[in-house]
Amino acid sequence: MTAEATGVRLECDGPVATVTLCRPDVLNAQTPATWRAMSDFSRELPGDVRVVVVRGEGRAFSAGLDLSVAAASGPGSFAALATLPEQQCADKIADYQAGFTWLHRPDIISIAAVQGHAIGAGFQLALACDLRVLAEDAKFSMAEVTLGLVPDLAGTRRLVELVGYSRALEICATGRRLDAAEADRIGLATLVVPGAELDDAVRDLTAGLLAHHRDAVIEIKALLAGAAGRTHAAQQRAEREAQTRRLRDLAGQGE
């Protein structure tokens, strides 16, 4: 499907891929077609891509789910999902989650460039990325609760990992909005910059990530991503094993 039909496009420039939500007239509201297209991007990504930047056209990152689609009678609507058998409904949601979870891939680092609103699915898309660079006008809200729903696009664990259980509960259960200053203070933001500097800040961060050996960066990401689930001893063992692989590779002794 075309970007016009899905509301999202993928562009690759050497080691950098850019995923752009491109429905600025509706603040980049997302649909099931958007999520299917984003899932396909993982399979379309060239092997030399190391950094994926996710951004939105216009004045917002993403206003979240397109409620006009969700409220209609089509296959992606709330009504259609509600009529499915329980497992089929869960499987359909799993398909939607795949549009977000590929950004966790161990061989890439993903960066969300967030300006304006990042609401619901937009917030969860930013959370799917490893790093978040925010313009000063950025605003987050996990607004699913206002519709009687729960966040279901793989954002809840990432949120807890970043801000802790009690803060995550308060954010999700109230649906309130957080500005960039608060997001920075509680650990949601990697960096906050004036809006006019957002693109330059993302380019600088990307250049820093690309400046070093790809396999070392991959090993570092894996070490840090798995740290919370390991004991101290297990993490130290993982460090030893990763360093041994790096030393052997650099000495030409790798498999």
Secondary structure, DSSP 8 states (H G I E B T S, - for coil): --HHHHSEEEEEETTEEEEEE--GGGTT-B-HHHHHHHHHHHHHS-TT--EEEEEESTT-SB--B-HHHHTSSSTTSHHHHHHS-HHHHHHHHHHHHHHHHGGG-TT-EEEEEE-SEEETHHHHHHHHSSEEEEETT-EEE-GGGGGT----SS-HHHHHHHH-HHHHHHHHHH--EEEHHHHHHHT--SEEE-GGGHHHHHHHHHHHHHTS-HHHHHHHHHHHHHHTTS-HHHHHHHHHHHHHHHHHHHTT---
